[in-house]
Amino acid sequence: MATYAGAGAGSSGGDCVEVANLPYGTAVRDNQHPAGPALTFDGAAWRRFVDEIKGAYAR
């Protein structure tokens, strides 16, 4: 079973996700639905995903 960690609610009190390190990559799930599905990424895909998020906020 993965151990998820997440930040508190955003400033808008809205949607948050939790992230877990896995032996084969990273998993992300909705903190309001922890029993629901999770997105999983291998290491390279996770780095691309995070870089895209950072780029979107830099614009």
Secondary structure in CASP SS format (residue, H / E / C, confidence):
PFRMAT SS
TARGET T0000
AUTHOR 0000-0000-0000
METHOD secondary structure of the structure
MODEL  1
M C 1.00
A C 1.00
T C 1.00
Y C 1.00
A E 1.00
G E 1.00
A C 1.00
G C 1.00
A C 1.00
G C 1.00
S C 1.00
S C 1.00
G C 1.00
G C 1.00
D C 1.00
C C 1.00
V E 1.00
E E 1.00
V E 1.00
A E 1.00
N E 1.00
L E 1.00
P C 1.00
Y C 1.00
G E 1.00
T E 1.00
A E 1.00
V E 1.00
R E 1.00
D E 1.00
N C 1.00
Q C 1.00
H C 1.00
P C 1.00
A C 1.00
G C 1.00
P C 1.00
A E 1.00
L E 1.00
T E 1.00
F E 1.00
D C 1.00
G H 1.00
A H 1.00
A H 1.00
W H 1.00
R H 1.00
R H 1.00
F H 1.00
V H 1.00
D H 1.00
E H 1.00
I H 1.00
K H 1.00
G H 1.00
A H 1.00
Y H 1.00
A H 1.00
R C 1.00
END
